[in-house]
Each structure stands twice: as C-alpha cells, then as structure tokens.
Amino acid sequence: MNEVTICKKISMKKQYDVIVCGGGVAGVAAAVTAAKEGFSTLLLEKSNILGGLGTLGLINLFVPMCNGQGKQIIFGLCEKWVRLSAKLGYDTIPDEWKNGEPKEPTTKRYVQRYSPHIFALQLLQEVQEAGVELLYDCIACDPVMEDNICRGVLTESKGGTAYYGCRMLIDTTGDCDVLRRAGVPTVAGENFFTYAAKMITLETCQKAIDTGDIRQAFKNINGGNINLWGDNQPDDVPKWSGLTVEEVTDYLVTNQRLMLSKLREEDRMTREITHLPMMPQFRTTCRIKGDYSLKIADVYRHFDDSVAAINDFEHRNHLWEVPLRCLTRRDYPNLLTAGRSADGTGYAWDVLRVIPPAIITGQAAAHAACLALRENTAAAAVPIRKLQDKLEADNVMVHFPDSYIPEDRTIILHGKNAAEIEGGHM
C-alpha cells in the first residue's frame, strides 16, 4: 500500500479566545499575559514541563539584559522571572545588580544562571495563577484554516485527535510548526554542531562541598562543541535546519554517539551524567517571514511600531527595537509568533531568539492578540499607541532612550564589521 486516505470528522472540544502553541518561555509569557488580560487561554505543550530550551534544553541562562554600561534594557515578565528563578534555586546575579539597576555605571552585565528544573516548576505556578488552561503531552499538529483565518488547531495526545477552536493563535513552538502548516511564509535556518549535557564528577562534588554552592557540582559535557559563530564547524558534519524528523534524528544520533565516545575515555567510577537535553538544542530552525525582518543595520533605530527594546547579549552598547511587524503578517489576521521564530536576518535573529527577548516578544504578541480581539481588527493592524501603552504598563521598555546611544556607532561582531556579515547567519 503506497498511500492512504484519512478522513475524520472531529467535533470541537472547546473554544478559546487565545491558543498558544508551545510552552517555552515565550509561550508561557504569551499565555500568562493573555489570561491576565481576561481572555480564555489554552497553552499546549508537547513535553511534560514548561520552559522549552530554557529548561528541557538545558540552556538555563538569562543572557545580559543591560547595555553593558549599567543601564537595564529588558524588564517586563523577564525581570520578574529572573528574580523568581533566584528565589528557590541557585543564582549568579552579580552583586552590582542584586538590588536592581546599579546607582553607578558598571561594565558588569546583568545575567542569571538558574536551576532549569526548579524554574520549570515556577513557570507552572505562573501559568496556574494566571488562570491559563494547560495541556501537557499534547502536540499542536495542524491549524484549521478558513482561507487565511485560523479557526483552531488539531492536537494529538493520549486521548487521540482533538480540535480546539480559537479567535487568535500564537505560535511559540520555536520552529514555526503551526504557522508553516497554515501556509504562512517562513524562512528555514541552520544550526551548528553543538550539544551540551550536565554531569557531576567527584572533583566537582568536592568543590560544591568546599564552597557550599550546589551549582559547583555540575559541569558541561559536550557532543559537538561549536560556538555561536560556527567556528570550526566540521566539514563532514551538516548544518541542520531541524525541520524534518530525519534531520532531528541525525543531529541527536551524531551528538549522542560522540558524547558516548568521550565518556569511554574517563574513569566510570568518578563521574555521572545527570541531565541529557530532552529536546534538540537548535536555536534557529525556522522563523516567520513577517511584515518586517529585523537587521543588524537597524541598531539604534527607533520604530514607530516598536513593542520592545532589546540589547545585544554578546556586545556592549548595541540596542535594537523590535517592531510588531516582526511577529505578524497582515495577510494572516489572527496568527502571530514570538521568541526564536520572530523575524530577524543574520545576527539580528540571534539577538531576538535568546531568553530575555523571547519573553518580552511573547508578552507583546499576547497584548497584540488581546487588543485585536477588543478592537475587532487584525493583530497586525492594532492601534499601536494603545498596544505600547499596555506594554509600558507591564513594565516593558518600548523605546530605548537616545542617551543610551554611544557616540561611536560602529558595529563589530566577532571581530568583523557588521557590513561583512549582514544577511548571513552567524
């Protein structure tokens, strides 16, 4: 049998104002925001904990949220969750930032390395307290489309195929899975040969005891170990898009076998792997081809439709504003995205896809969706000043102050002038 025809009649299980597909940090931010705005909200998560790459994927780092000169740029839910993550688990917030923005300029950056599993439990509490309806172990498979309007989403779970209706849908799968299947134009990316797990050794355990700091008990063990810039990517290893099951399997098998070979070189009685990543550690698989794509050249530019100011996590002073247009398309009125599938070109995509901007764009997408429902308009066409007022009331910096712009606006990334790498993925 070379082909089959599947025909199912599925009744709607429940109708929601907003459905959020994907429970990473962007999705949780979107769901919590929409629910707190008073809209019925369903959050679908295919795994059994929240947080995505920031928990399951062991990328447990709030990268710098400041300009590198002592001025905080990213606030909103990100600021709340940074502080939350430091309450029950270990923290690495620098002393200069322990009590908020420093009174004096400092080059010490505002970062936080947290316990991924404790933070996942805290995100669950955030979701429940906001009144979000959550479904774990539930995959958002296919959007139900009527022309370019999404009427809901089909899911697969232990209970089989189900259909949930919605008025607005936010795709925070990280891979644009739902938007792609809805026919929304997207752009595939590339991912380098990198895979990191957590392990303990007798030496790290002793260090934790000596310092009284449980964080010291853990260290990384890598399969592939290529950095953000792709330095020394092996010629015989592909760059994965991560958009097919074959690619995902090849990535995981290649990295896991390499990790196993490294373990064979060590004394088996002196070390143990404590955490393998429970999802592929892809960073840039697929993004929306939005109404606008953020570029490196947009550094220090103000946008009339900005929904968030963000900073460069690798380099000091670099500031961007994120237009609503990076999260939407006018020809798909009730579909949005956020997080690592927001539209950015080259290194600007990298700036967008890390945890702090993902959280803030999740907030922005939810406020846009809720405002669109109130105004009976498309998400891309909401009154921008009303949206910005909502975000500012939620402690989001929409426009960075001009006083934060340095006199020298030259952009040097990884030792190269930005003009040399614009348009290529870094």
C-alpha positions as CSV (number, residue, x, y, z in Angstrom):
1,M,0.0,0.0,0.0
2,N,1.7,3.2,-1.2
3,E,-0.8,5.7,0.1
4,V,-3.7,6.0,2.4
5,T,-6.6,8.4,2.6
6,I,-7.6,9.6,6.1
7,C,-11.0,11.1,6.7
8,K,-12.1,12.1,10.2
9,K,-15.0,14.1,11.5
10,I,-13.9,15.8,14.7
11,S,-16.1,17.9,16.9
12,M,-14.7,21.0,18.6
13,K,-13.7,20.1,22.1
14,K,-13.7,23.7,23.4
15,Q,-13.4,27.2,22.1
16,Y,-10.8,29.7,23.4
17,D,-10.1,33.4,22.8
18,V,-6.4,32.6,22.5
19,I,-4.4,29.4,21.9
20,V,-0.7,29.4,22.5
21,C,1.2,26.5,20.9
22,G,4.4,25.8,22.6
23,G,5.3,26.1,26.3
24,G,8.8,27.6,26.1
25,V,9.5,30.9,27.9
26,A,7.9,32.9,25.0
27,G,4.8,30.7,25.1
28,V,4.4,30.9,28.8
29,A,4.8,34.7,28.7
30,A,2.2,34.9,26.0
31,A,-0.3,32.6,27.8
32,V,0.1,34.3,31.2
33,T,-0.3,37.8,29.6
34,A,-3.4,36.8,27.6
35,A,-5.1,35.2,30.6
36,K,-4.4,38.1,32.9
37,E,-6.0,40.3,30.3
38,G,-9.2,38.4,30.9
39,F,-9.2,36.2,27.8
40,S,-9.7,32.5,27.9
41,T,-6.4,31.0,27.1
42,L,-5.1,27.5,26.2
43,L,-1.4,26.6,26.4
44,L,-0.4,23.4,24.5
45,E,3.0,21.8,25.4
46,K,4.3,18.6,23.8
47,S,6.6,17.7,26.7
48,N,5.9,17.3,30.4
49,I,7.5,20.5,31.8
50,L,7.4,24.2,30.8
51,G,10.3,26.3,29.7
52,G,11.5,24.8,26.4
53,L,15.2,25.3,25.6
54,G,15.5,27.2,28.9
55,T,14.6,24.1,30.9
56,L,14.3,20.9,28.8
57,G,17.1,22.1,26.6
58,L,19.4,22.9,29.5
59,I,20.1,26.4,28.1
60,N,19.5,27.8,31.6
61,L,20.7,31.3,31.2
62,F,19.1,34.7,31.2
63,V,21.7,36.4,29.0
64,P,22.6,40.0,29.7
65,M,19.6,42.3,30.0
66,C,21.6,45.5,30.1
67,N,23.6,47.7,27.7
68,G,27.0,46.8,29.4
69,Q,27.2,50.2,31.0
70,G,24.9,49.7,33.9
71,K,21.6,50.5,32.2
72,Q,18.9,47.8,32.2
73,I,17.1,47.4,28.9
74,I,14.8,44.4,29.3
75,F,12.2,44.4,32.0
76,G,8.6,43.1,32.0
77,L,8.0,39.5,32.8
78,C,11.7,38.8,32.1
79,E,12.7,40.9,35.1
80,K,10.0,39.2,37.3
81,W,11.2,35.8,36.3
82,V,14.8,36.5,36.7
83,R,14.2,37.4,40.3
84,L,11.8,34.4,40.7
85,S,14.4,32.0,39.4
86,A,16.8,33.2,42.1
87,K,14.4,32.6,45.0
88,L,14.4,28.8,45.2
89,G,17.4,27.8,43.1
90,Y,21.0,28.9,42.8
91,D,21.7,32.3,41.2
92,T,24.6,34.1,39.6
93,I,23.2,37.6,39.6
94,P,26.2,39.9,40.1
95,D,26.4,41.8,43.3
96,E,26.0,45.1,41.4
97,W,22.6,44.0,40.2
98,K,21.3,42.3,43.3
99,N,19.0,45.2,44.2
100,G,18.1,46.4,40.8
101,E,19.9,48.7,38.4
102,P,23.2,50.0,39.9
103,K,23.4,53.6,41.0
104,E,26.8,53.9,39.3
105,P,27.8,52.9,35.8
106,T,29.3,49.4,35.6
107,T,30.6,47.1,32.9
108,K,29.4,44.1,34.9
109,R,26.4,42.7,33.0
110,Y,23.1,41.7,34.4
111,V,22.9,37.9,33.9
112,Q,21.4,34.9,35.7
113,R,22.2,31.2,35.5
114,Y,19.4,29.3,37.2
115,S,18.3,25.8,38.1
116,P,16.4,24.7,35.0
117,H,14.1,22.2,36.7
118,I,13.2,24.4,39.6
119,F,12.4,27.2,37.2
120,A,10.2,24.9,35.2
121,L,8.1,24.3,38.3
122,Q,7.9,28.0,39.0
123,L,6.7,28.6,35.4
124,L,3.9,26.1,36.1
125,Q,2.9,28.1,39.1
126,E,2.8,31.3,37.0
127,V,0.6,29.6,34.4
128,Q,-1.9,28.3,37.0
129,E,-2.1,31.5,39.0
130,A,-2.9,33.4,35.8
131,G,-5.8,31.1,35.0
132,V,-4.3,29.6,31.9
133,E,-5.6,26.2,30.8
134,L,-2.6,23.9,30.2
135,L,-2.3,20.6,28.4
136,Y,0.9,18.7,28.7
137,D,2.0,15.9,26.4
138,C,-0.2,17.4,23.7
139,I,1.1,18.2,20.3
140,A,-0.3,21.0,18.2
141,C,-0.4,19.3,14.8
142,D,-2.4,21.3,12.2
143,P,-4.2,24.6,12.2
144,V,-7.7,24.6,11.0
145,M,-7.8,27.3,8.3
146,E,-10.7,29.1,6.6
147,D,-8.9,31.0,3.8
148,N,-6.2,32.9,5.8
149,I,-8.1,32.8,9.1
150,C,-7.2,30.3,11.7
151,R,-10.3,28.8,13.3
152,G,-8.5,26.5,15.7
153,V,-5.9,23.7,15.9
154,L,-5.9,19.9,15.8
155,T,-3.9,18.2,18.5
156,E,-2.6,14.7,19.2
157,S,-2.4,13.3,22.8
158,K,-3.2,10.2,24.8
159,G,-6.8,10.8,24.1
160,G,-6.3,10.8,20.3
161,T,-7.0,13.6,17.9
162,A,-8.8,16.7,19.2
163,Y,-9.9,20.0,17.8
164,Y,-9.8,23.2,19.9
165,G,-11.2,26.4,18.5
166,C,-9.7,29.9,18.9
167,R,-10.1,33.5,17.9
168,M,-6.3,34.2,18.0
169,L,-3.4,31.8,17.8
170,I,0.2,32.4,18.8
171,D,2.8,30.0,17.5
172,T,5.7,29.7,20.1
173,T,6.8,26.2,19.1
174,G,10.2,27.7,18.4
175,D,10.1,26.2,14.9
176,C,7.0,27.9,13.4
177,D,5.4,24.4,13.2
178,V,1.9,25.7,13.2
179,L,2.4,28.7,11.0
180,R,4.2,26.7,8.4
181,R,1.3,24.2,8.2
182,A,-1.1,27.2,7.9
183,G,0.7,28.3,4.8
184,V,2.4,31.3,6.4
185,P,5.7,32.2,4.6
186,T,8.6,31.2,6.7
187,V,12.4,31.1,6.4
188,A,14.4,28.0,7.4
189,G,17.7,28.4,9.3
190,E,20.8,26.5,10.0
191,N,22.2,25.0,13.3
192,F,25.7,24.2,14.2
193,F,27.3,21.1,15.6
194,T,26.6,21.7,19.3
195,Y,25.1,19.5,22.1
196,A,25.6,20.0,25.8
197,A,24.6,17.9,28.8
198,K,25.2,18.2,32.5
199,M,27.4,15.9,34.6
200,I,29.0,15.6,38.0
201,T,32.4,14.3,39.0
202,L,34.0,13.5,42.3
203,E,36.0,16.6,41.8
204,T,33.0,18.9,41.2
205,C,31.1,17.4,44.1
206,Q,34.1,18.1,46.4
207,K,34.2,21.7,45.0
208,A,30.5,22.1,45.8
209,I,31.1,20.9,49.4
210,D,34.1,23.2,49.8
211,T,32.3,26.2,48.6
212,G,28.8,25.5,49.9
213,D,27.5,26.2,46.4
214,I,25.5,23.3,44.8
215,R,25.9,24.9,41.4
216,Q,29.6,23.9,41.5
217,A,28.6,20.3,41.5
218,F,27.7,20.5,37.8
219,K,29.8,20.9,34.6
220,N,29.1,20.5,30.9
221,I,29.9,17.6,28.8
222,N,29.5,18.2,25.1
223,G,28.9,16.2,21.9
224,G,29.6,18.8,19.3
225,N,31.0,22.0,20.8
226,I,30.7,24.6,18.1
227,N,30.1,28.2,19.3
228,L,27.6,30.8,18.3
229,W,29.7,31.9,15.4
230,G,30.2,28.5,13.9
231,D,33.9,28.5,14.4
232,N,35.5,25.1,13.4
233,Q,32.2,23.5,12.2
234,P,33.5,20.1,10.9
235,D,33.5,19.9,7.1
236,D,31.9,16.5,7.2
237,V,29.0,17.5,9.5
238,P,26.0,19.2,8.0
239,K,24.3,22.3,9.3
240,W,20.9,21.1,10.3
241,S,17.6,23.0,9.7
242,G,15.9,20.7,12.2
243,L,12.7,20.8,10.2
244,T,12.4,17.1,9.4
245,V,12.4,14.0,11.6
246,E,15.4,12.7,9.7
247,E,17.4,15.8,10.4
248,V,16.5,15.8,14.0
249,T,17.4,12.2,14.4
250,D,20.7,12.6,12.6
251,Y,21.6,15.6,14.8
252,L,20.8,13.6,18.0
253,V,22.4,10.4,17.0
254,T,25.6,12.1,15.8
255,N,25.9,14.1,19.0
256,Q,24.9,11.3,21.4
257,R,27.4,8.9,19.9
258,L,30.2,11.5,20.1
259,M,29.3,12.1,23.8
260,L,29.4,8.3,24.5
261,S,32.9,8.1,22.9
262,K,34.1,10.8,25.2
263,L,32.7,9.0,28.2
264,R,34.7,5.9,27.3
265,E,37.9,7.9,27.9
266,E,37.0,8.6,31.6
267,D,37.1,6.6,34.8
268,R,33.5,5.4,35.1
269,M,33.5,5.4,38.9
270,T,34.4,9.1,39.1
271,R,31.6,10.7,37.0
272,E,28.0,10.6,36.1
273,I,25.8,12.3,33.6
274,T,22.9,13.9,35.4
275,H,20.9,15.6,32.6
276,L,20.7,14.9,28.9
277,P,18.9,17.6,26.9
278,M,15.3,16.4,26.4
279,M,14.9,18.4,23.2
280,P,17.2,19.3,20.3
281,Q,19.3,22.3,21.2
282,F,18.6,24.0,17.9
283,R,18.5,27.8,18.2
284,T,17.5,28.9,14.7
285,T,15.3,26.4,12.9
286,C,12.6,28.4,11.3
287,R,11.2,31.9,11.6
288,I,8.2,33.8,10.2
289,K,8.7,35.8,7.1
290,G,7.0,38.7,8.8
291,D,5.9,42.1,7.7
292,Y,9.4,43.2,8.6
293,S,12.7,41.5,9.3
294,L,15.0,43.0,12.0
295,K,18.5,43.6,10.7
296,I,21.9,44.4,12.1
297,A,21.7,47.7,10.4
298,D,18.6,48.6,12.5
299,V,20.8,49.0,15.5
300,Y,20.0,52.3,17.4
301,R,16.9,52.8,15.1
302,H,13.6,53.8,16.6
303,F,10.5,52.2,15.1
304,D,7.0,53.7,15.4
305,D,5.6,50.3,15.9
306,S,8.2,49.1,18.4
307,V,6.9,46.6,21.0
308,A,10.2,46.1,22.9
309,A,13.7,47.5,23.3
310,I,16.4,44.8,23.4
311,N,20.1,44.6,23.8
312,D,22.9,42.5,22.3
313,F,23.9,39.8,24.7
314,E,27.4,39.4,23.3
315,H,28.5,43.0,22.7
316,R,28.1,46.1,24.8
317,N,26.0,49.2,23.8
318,H,24.2,47.6,20.8
319,L,20.5,48.3,21.1
320,W,17.5,47.4,18.9
321,E,13.8,48.0,18.9
322,V,11.5,45.1,17.8
323,P,8.7,46.2,15.5
324,L,5.3,44.5,15.9
325,R,5.8,43.6,12.2
326,C,8.5,41.1,13.1
327,L,5.7,39.0,14.8
328,T,2.9,39.3,12.3
329,R,1.8,39.2,8.7
330,R,-1.1,41.4,7.5
331,D,-2.4,38.6,5.3
332,Y,-2.9,36.3,8.2
333,P,-5.0,38.4,10.6
334,N,-5.2,36.2,13.7
335,L,-1.8,34.4,13.6
336,L,1.2,35.7,15.5
337,T,4.6,34.3,16.7
338,A,7.2,35.3,19.3
339,G,10.5,34.2,20.6
340,R,13.0,32.4,18.4
341,S,10.7,32.4,15.4
342,A,10.3,36.2,15.3
343,D,11.7,37.6,12.1
344,G,15.3,38.6,12.1
345,T,18.0,38.4,9.5
346,G,21.6,37.2,10.2
347,Y,22.9,38.1,13.6
348,A,19.7,40.0,14.4
349,W,17.9,36.7,14.5
350,D,20.4,35.5,17.1
351,V,19.7,38.7,19.2
352,L,16.0,38.0,19.0
353,R,16.0,34.3,19.9
354,V,17.6,34.3,23.3
355,I,15.6,34.0,26.6
356,P,15.0,37.7,27.6
357,P,13.8,38.9,24.1
358,A,11.8,35.7,23.8
359,I,9.9,36.5,27.0
360,I,9.3,40.1,26.0
361,T,8.1,39.3,22.5
362,G,5.8,36.7,24.0
363,Q,4.2,39.4,26.1
364,A,4.0,41.7,23.1
365,A,2.3,39.1,20.9
366,A,-0.3,38.4,23.6
367,H,-1.1,42.0,24.1
368,A,-1.4,42.5,20.4
369,A,-3.7,39.5,20.1
370,C,-5.9,40.7,23.0
371,L,-6.1,44.2,21.7
372,A,-7.0,42.9,18.3
373,L,-9.9,41.0,19.9
374,R,-11.1,44.1,21.7
375,E,-10.8,46.3,18.6
376,N,-12.2,43.6,16.2
377,T,-9.2,44.0,13.9
378,A,-6.2,42.1,12.7
379,A,-3.2,41.6,15.0
380,A,-1.0,43.5,12.6
381,A,-3.4,46.4,12.5
382,V,-4.0,47.2,16.2
383,P,-3.7,50.8,17.3
384,I,0.0,50.9,18.0
385,R,-0.1,53.5,20.7
386,K,-2.7,51.6,22.7
387,L,-0.5,48.5,22.4
388,Q,2.6,50.4,23.5
389,D,0.6,51.8,26.5
390,K,-0.3,48.3,27.5
391,L,3.3,47.1,27.3
392,E,4.6,50.0,29.2
393,A,2.0,49.4,31.9
394,D,3.5,45.9,32.0
395,N,7.0,47.4,32.7
396,V,8.3,46.8,29.1
397,M,10.7,49.3,27.7
398,V,9.2,50.1,24.3
399,H,11.8,52.7,23.1
400,F,15.3,52.9,24.4
401,P,16.5,56.5,25.5
402,D,18.7,58.3,22.9
403,S,21.1,59.0,25.8
404,Y,22.0,55.3,25.7
405,I,23.3,55.5,22.1
406,P,27.1,55.7,22.1
407,E,29.0,58.3,20.1
408,D,30.7,55.5,18.1
409,R,28.0,53.5,16.4
410,T,30.4,51.2,14.6
411,I,29.1,47.6,14.9
412,I,31.9,45.0,15.3
413,L,30.7,41.4,15.7
414,H,33.2,38.6,16.4
415,G,36.0,40.8,15.1
416,K,34.2,41.7,11.9
417,N,32.5,44.8,10.7
418,A,28.8,44.2,10.5
419,A,28.7,45.0,6.8
420,E,30.8,41.9,6.2
421,I,28.3,39.5,7.7
422,E,24.9,41.3,7.1
423,G,22.5,38.8,5.7
424,G,24.4,35.7,6.7
425,H,23.6,33.6,9.7
426,M,26.2,33.8,12.4
